[in-house]
């Protein structure tokens, strides 16, 4: 950090105001002058290392957390916002955006909320053109609510992490014996029997909990990793229901179905935290340069489970690379998404057809890397591969899905997949958008719909790459 100037104005002001202190009070506690505090809060002076350490000692915080703000994510979102046609031909430049972030971060967050509401409304109007039913609209609203809930929490829940760590310390001595340990815990602590059942008897269910008979039935179509995951998931729901509920806001509780969906996803989070304890998993992730296959072998979990867990490494003072995660079926429908990066993922329908996640189905099991560029010129490294679903018989043999794990290009060389990538190179970069309806790009040979926010040039005397433009 030598030679680097550190500006913490908005965070320092928020910290002081949360503690009900004046600038004079804070200055007195830290042994500096009120004028110095005033200058630091207004970002007119950088914070010295001595000042940061004193701040940490007096307020019991990790001073590095003050310097690791979410400014980069907010700046990325702002840059995306100003590309909207509503900003006209003279949108603010990057320096203006940075000034707004430094001076009025809460105002910026509020404006982003307004814009997201405006964009969400526009997307809903676009989807109405597809004549969706009311029930489908309701289901989409639930999907958005769940996704936004995890995004607001940066896909990290400290209380669940702590609970998983305590559970591990008290009841699990060997990771490779976890299935037996969880099965014994359910029997000894909760008087619940676990039994594998034939898939023919369970039908489409992979796991069923009979509350009256206190039995958990697991399909024999589940492999070992998924059997462990299902038991950990049920322990969260049965033993820690209050803890799961404490993570939810009143707004989420207002919808019974949305609350249920969130509780299920939080139980999934707990299961992943139990199978891949945070500190150990973080250490191995960094050491292996986020090698997904290596981590899968080390922790006896699936490829997809590792991808999901990597998106949760956002613990202050022990943060991993910010990733986004996307899962699609053969038709391109998005069935799962988590995001702690600035990139905007599609909220409706499918993802951009130019993403290699769609090509993965032609080369199942093979990892494909791709550098993509969004319309706001931000670039991302994506790691794409198919994953298998539980197979119980010949008729269910091929139910593959494809997953994509991505991060900002600036982190690419911290991963084993981007060691040879030059972040500034322009070759082999694929220009993409969110999806066709929300993409402003012209002359795209993969366009399947007119963009919702703009009109593409159309000349009846000329045929373009598609019939949407000339």
Buried (B, 14 or more C-beta within 10 A) or exposed (E): EEEEEBBBBBBBBBBBEEEEBEBEBBBBBBEBEBEBBBBBBBBEBBBBEEBBEBBBEEBEBEBEEBBEBBBBBBBBBBBBBBBBEEEEEEBBEEEEBBEBBBEEBEEBBEBBEEBBEEBBEBBBEBBEEEEBEEEEEBEBBBBBBBBBBBBEBBBBBEBBBEBBBEBBEEBBEEBEEBBEBBBEBBEEEBEBBBEBBEBEEBEEEBBBBEEEEBBBBBBBBBEEBBBBBBBBBBBBBBBBEEBBBEBBEEEBEEBEEBBEBBBBBBBBBBBBBBBBBBEBBBEBBBEBBBBBEBBBEBBBBBBBBBBBBBBBBBBBEEBBBBBBBBBBBEEBEBEBBBBBBBBBBBBBBBBBBBBBBBBBBEEEEEBBBBBBBBBBEBBBBBBBBBBBEBBBEEEEEEEBBBBBBBBBBBBBBBBBBBEEBEBEEEEEEBBBBBBBBBBBBBEBEBBBBBBBBEEBEEEEEEEBEBEBBB
